Amino acid sequence: MAIIGSIIKKVIDVTGSISTEVNAAESQGKVLKQLLEKAQDTSFGKFYNFSSILESGDVVKTFQEKVPYFDYHTLNERWWSQLHEGSEDITWPGSPSYYALSSGTTGKTSKRIPVTEEMIDAIRQAGIKQVTALSNFDLPSDFFEKEIMMLGSSTNLKEHEGHLEGEISGISASNIPFWFKGYYKPGEDIAKIDDWDERIRHIAENAKNWDIGALSGIPSWMELMLKEVIAYHKAAHIHEIWPNLQVYTSGGVAFEPYEKSFNALLGKPITVIDTYLASEGFIAFQNRPETHAMKLVVDNGIFFEFVPFHPDYIQQDGSLTEDAPVQTIDEVEEGKDYVLLMSTVAGAWRYIIGDTIAFTDKERAEIKITGRTKFFLNVVGSQLSVNKMNDAIKDLEDIYDIQLPEFTVGAIKIDNEFYHQWYLGSDSELNFSEQELANKLDESLKNANKNYRVARGKALKGVKVKVLPLNTFYEWSGANKKKGGQVKMEKVMKEEKLKEFQDFIENL
């Protein structure tokens, strides 16, 4: 009997049973007041007069009236740049201990997002909430004695001007509690290796020495790692190496597009638990097994706002128009797409994280990621969001029994007519033409999106599909951003970026 595992499971079960549901709207109101009180004497707080906001009759409404929306570039140029010059108390008291480096999805240079000690603690507390939620999943006692493979960016953080820099997964891994280090794999030495290929080689070489019960990391790089481990040991699937693997916690991107190709690497079904950790904070986690939707962390250092995802409110660079309407968590509607805004204990204020979400259960504050503000294809009025694209790709997988975990699409002009050019990533054997795929893809999108259907009858002449080996997408991502971090393939490419991708393909 797994005695230690039974004890841990009992503690989690008891903690989970006594945990009470919080009122999301009330909790969010308290969080906002705490943020404003803490930051009222900062340069940002004085400029926007947080003290008067706190004294107003309606703190939330006054906050929304006085403080504008910020994307990374506007917040960094006006405020965070002062931190880089050595100033303190700018948007949050003191100066940050870390900076999370994130190139996002289309940026050419890394963003440097402040990560304060308060944010580290908030991420840790959210992690504890997620562990407690395991009481809702029917996991055996021996699971809690197994090791956890956490695959993210290197934990070898770089020192720069008195602080440490790295990707948020590396920062989080470097701050794991001492008692967890015995469970954590690949271990500190391997996790510090900067070169992705070398790190994966070490993981493959040591894989049989570990009893892995859970995996954690973004799907695309997790798949790459599993394939390398399987190939190194000449195994049929990963369960020949790690027979006790039972759980995979995915994060950062929707898991559904990867589900079919991921499951092909397994010898038996495992429990998939979605999480939502971004450079700006730990946003949500899957709280129960009946759904893949994730519960917003509403009482822990982040105040959320939601702007309806509508073309009239979204500018070409993914930022919001000044007059875009905003809603709080008690005002949203289920099933509608929203641009997510965050104000945090790291000094982000009304910050456009760049993701779009939809509420699946408002009462439980459960959401799903539906796309990116920049991943919105609307060149000729088609109004295609990523969730609609993902659904269409899944239709293709089901119809043709193939795996299509990666894709990108952009608008091109041929003889002065607009087309949607799709590039699909697959290593499956294809017994049909690319034109047939294009026709089915077009049909699926017409059925799912009335705006797309109208566009296809007018300005959008047609759809073209090119199937590429999966490795093409991985090499493209690696060429644009160092492997091993939270890399997100551009699902929608603007004209210039699409041309770069086409040139990249031709040169391979």
N, C-alpha and C positions, 0 to 999 in steps of 0.2 A: 504493500500500500504506500502511496506517495504521501508520507506523513507531512512533510513541509508544505507540499502543494495543497494538501487538505486544509492545513491551518490558514494559508494565504487565501484560498478560495472561501473559507468560512468568514474571514475578516472582510473580504470584498462583498460577500453576500449580505452580511449583517449591515455593513456600511451602506450598501445599495438599498436595503430594505428600509433604513431609517432616513434616507435622503428624501427631502420634500421638494415638490415642484414649486418653483418660484413664479411669481407674477411677472411676466416679461416686461410689461409697460412700467410697472412700479420699479423694478430692478434697474431698467434703463434710465429712468429719471434720477435715481440715486447715483448711478455711475456718472452721469453727466455733471451733477452737482459736485461730486468728488473730484472730477477732472478739473472743473473750473476753479474750485477752491484751491487745489494744489498749484495751478498754473497762473493764478491771478496776478502774481507779482513778477512774472516773466515779461520779457519785452513784448511778446505776442499778446499776453493777457492784458497788459497795460494799454497796448494799441487798440484792442477791441473792447476794452473796458469790461473785463470779466466781472469786476466787483459790482457794477451796475446791473449786469445780467443776472447775477445771483440775487440781487435785491428786488428784481422785477416780480410781478405776480405770476407770470408764466415763463419759467426759465427756458424751457425747450423752445418755445415760439420766439422769444427774444434772442436767444442764441442763433437761431436760424435767420432772423432778420438782420443781425449785426455782423455775422461772420460769413464770408463768401465761400464758395466751393474752391478747393485746391486740388490740382493734380501734382505729380511729383515735381515737375519743372517749375511751376509757379511757387510752390512752397519752398523748394530748394533755393531758387534764385533770390527770393525775397527774405527768407529766414534761415534755413538750414546752412546756407553758405557762410553765415556768420560763425557757426560752430566750427567750420573748417579753418577759420581764421583765428581760432583760440578763444572766442567769446563764450560766455556761459549764460545760463538763465534766458535762453532765447525763446523756444516754444515749450520747454519743460525745465523745471529747476535743475541747476547744475549742468553737467555735460555728459553725454552718453558714454558708457563703458565700451560699447561695440557699435559697429556699423554693419548692417546686412547688405552685402553686395548682390544686386539683382539687376540683370540686364532686361528683365521682363520678357517680352516676346519679340519686340521689333526694335528695341533700342540698340544703338551702335556702341554706346559706352555704358558701363555699369552704373546703376543708381546706387547711391550710398544712403541707406535708410537708417536713422538712429535707432538703436536698441538699448534702452535703459535697464538698470537693475530692476525697476518696477515691472518692465515688460518681461524680463527673464522670469521673475516670480509669477507673473500672470500666466505665462506659458506653462510653467511648472504646475500651477494650480489647475489649469485646464487639463493638463495631462493626468493629474490625479482624478479629476472628474471622469475622464475617459476610462481610466482603469476601473473605477468604481462601477461604471456602466457595464463592465464585463459580467456583472452579476445577472444581467438580463439575457446573456447568451449562455446556452447550455454547454459549457466547456468542462471537460473532466478535470479532476484534481491534479493529475500528473502534468497537465498543460502548464501549470504555474511553477513547475520546476525546470521547464525547458528554457533554452537560450533564445534570444531575440536578435535577428540580423537586421540592423538598421543601416540602410544604404542611402547615403546622402552625399553632400559635398565633403571635402576634406576638413577634418577637425584641426588641421595645422593652420591656425589663424595667423594672419600677418599683422605685425605691429606697425602702426602708422600714426605718427604725431600724437603719441600718448594714449592711443586706444587700439583695440584689436578689430580686424576686419575679416569677414568671410561670409559665406552664404548662411542663411538662417538655420538650415539643417545642421551645418557644421557648428554654429554657435550653440544651438540647443544640445547637440551631442557632447560638446565640450563642457556643458554644465549639468550633466546627468548626476544624480545623487550617488554618493560613494557606495551605498548598499546595492545599487543597481548594476555596478560595474562588473560583477561576477556573471550577470546574465547577458551583458551587452557584447555582441559580436558585430564586426570582425575584431574588436578589441582596439585599444588606443593606438598601438603601433601601426597597424595596417590602416586604420581610419585616418591617420595623419599623412598618408602618402598622397601627394598632389596629383600625380599622373593617374588618370582613370584606368588605363589599360593595365598598368603595373599593379594597381590596387586590386582589380578584378582577378589578375593572375594569382596574387597571394591568397585571395579568398578561395579560388578554385583549388589551389594546392592544399589548403588547410580544411577544406569543407568537411571531410570525413572525420575530422577530430572534434567536430561540434555536433551537439544534439539540438538542432534548431526546431523550435516549436512555432515561431512567428516571424514574419517578414514585415518590414516597414520601409516604404519609399515610394517614389512616383513610378507608375506602371512601366513606362518605356524603358527606363534604366534597370528596373527590377527584372524585366524580361531579358535584357541583354546579359545581366549577371547570371540568371538561371541557365540560359543557353550555354554560357561559358563553362559553368560548373558541370552541367550535364555532358558537354562535349569532352571536357578534360578527363572525366571518369568513365567515358564511353558508356553512359547509362541511357536507359530508355526514357526516363523522366526523373524529376527532382526527388520524388519520394523514394527512389532507390538510394539516394544519398542521405536524405533527411526524412526517414520514415515517420517521424512524429510531428512533421509540419502540419499545423491545423488552422492557422490564422494568418491572414495578410491584411495589414492596415495600409490602405492606399491613401494618397493625399495630393492636393494641389491641382489635380485635373480630374475630370469625370472618368470613372473606371470603365463604364459600359463599352466604349470603343475598343478597349483592350481585352475584354472579357473572353472572347473566343480564342484568341491567340495565347492568352495567359493560361487558360484552362488546358490547352494542348500540351503544356509543359508539366502537368501534374499527373500523378498516378491515381489520385482519388480526390473527391471534392474537399475544399477547405472553406472556412468562414471568411468572407471578405468584409472588412469594416472600413468605411470611408472616413477620412479626416480632412480637415481644411486648415492647414497651417501655411501662412504666407509670411513674407518678410516683415509685414506690418503687425503680425500677431497671430495667436491661435484663435481662429474664428468659430469653428464648429466641429462636431464629431458625431458619428453615428451612435445613437443612444439605445437602439433596440433592433432586434434581428428581423422584424417584420417589414422593414423598409431600408432602402439605401440612402434615404434622406438623412440630413445631418442637423443636429440640434445646435442652434446658435448659443454661444457662451454669453449670456446677457447680463451676468452679474460679476464680471471679472475684468475691469480695466478697459473695456471698449464700448463706446456709444455708437450705435448703428443708425444710419438713415438710409432711405430708399427712394431713388428717383425713377419714375416709370421709364422703361426702356422704349423710347419712341424716337424715330428719325429726326423729329423737330427739335429734340433736346440734345442730340449727340453731334458734336463737331467732327470734322475729318480726322483730327488727331486723337479722337476718343474722349476728349474733355467734354464738359457740359456747358450749355449755354447759361448765361447768368440768370435767365428767367425760368429755368427748368424747375417744375414743381417738385416738392419733396414730401415724403411721408415718414412717420415714425412707425414703430413696430405694431402699435395698436391700430394703425390706419391702413395697413397694407391689405391686399386681397390675395387669396390663394390662386395659383395658376398663372399669375402675371409675371412677366420678366421685369426686374428692377436693377438699376445700377447701384452697386453697393458703396456707401460712404462710411468712413470710420473716423472717430476721434479717439485717441488712445493715450495710454500712460507713457508712450514714447514721444509725445509731442506732435503727433499728426492731428490735424484739425479739419473736419469735414473733407476728408481725404478720399479722392477717387481711386480706389484700389485697382480699378480696371476690369473687374469681374462683374458679370451679371448673374443674378440668382432669381429663383422663384420659390415662393412658399408652397410647400406641399401640405402642411398642417399648421395653420396659424396659431391654434391654441397651444400646441407643443413647441412653437417657434422652430419648426423644422423646415429646412431649405434644401435645394439642390443647386449646384452650379450649372448654369445654362450657357455660358460663353464668356466672351471678352468684348468690351466696348469697341476695341479695334478690330475684332474678328466679326465684322458685320458687313456683309456684302450687299451694297445698295447702289451700285454704280448706275443702274438703269431702272431703279425702283423695285428691285426684286425682294428687298428687305429680308434677306436670309440671315438668320442668327445661327450660331454654332450648334445649338441643340437640335434645330431642324436639319442641319447637315448631318449630325451624328445619327439621327433617326433614319435618314435616307441611306447612309452607309450601312447601318445595321440591316436595313431591308435587303441590300445587295448581299450581305453575308448570309442571310437566311435563305434567300432565293437560290443563290449559286453554291452554297455550302463552302465558302472561302473565308479567309481571314484578312481583314483590311484594317489593321490597328492604326495606320497613319494615313493622313491625306492633307493636301493643301489645295486651295482653289483661288483663282483670281480672274478678273475681267480682262479680256484681250480684244483688240480690234483686227479684223481681217476684211480687207476690201471695204473699209469704212462701216462695217457691221460689228456689233458687240456679240461676243461669245463668252461663256464661262468655261475656262480651261481648268479641268480637274487633274491632279496627279495623285494616284492611289498607290499606297505602299503595301505590297503583298509578296510573300514567298510561296503562296499557294500555286498549284498547277492550274492553269486556266484552260478550259475547254470551250471557250467562247470568245468572241471578238470584243475589242475595246468599244466598238460602235454599239454592240448590244448592251454593254455596261452603261454607256452614255445614255441610251434610250431608256433603260430601266431607272437610272438615277433621275433623269428628267421627269419621268412619269411619277416617281415617288414624291418629288418635290412639288410638282403641280397639285397632287392630291392633298399634300400637307399644308400648303401655303398659298392662299388666294392671291397675295401680292405677286408672288413668283409666277403664278399662272397667268396673271394679267400681263406681266412683263414679257413672258414668253410669246404672247400674242402681239406684242408691239416692238419694243426696242431691243429685246434680247433675242438674237437670231438663232442661237443654238448652243449645244453643250458638247464639249470635247473631253475625252478621257484618255489618259496615258498611265499605264500601270508600270511601276518601277519597283526594283528590289527594295526591301525594307532597309537594307544597309545604306541606301542612297540618302534616306531621311536622317539616319543616325550620323552619317558623315557630314551632311549639311549642318546639322545642329552642332556637331563637334567643331566644324570650321568656323562657326559664328560665335560659339561660346564654349568655354572649357567644359569638357564632359564631367559628370559626376554631381552636378547641382540640380536645381529644380528647373530643368530645361523644358520649355513648352514650344513645340513645333508651331510655327505660324499657320493656323488653319485658313486664314484669309490673307493673301498677299496683295499689297498695292502694286501698281504697274511696274515701278522701278525694282521692287524686291522680287517680283515674279520674273523679271528679265534676268536678275542676278541668279535666281534658282535655275532658270533654263540654261544659262551659260555654264553653271556649275555642272549640270547634267551632261552637257555636251563635252565637257573637259574630263569627265571621269573615264 
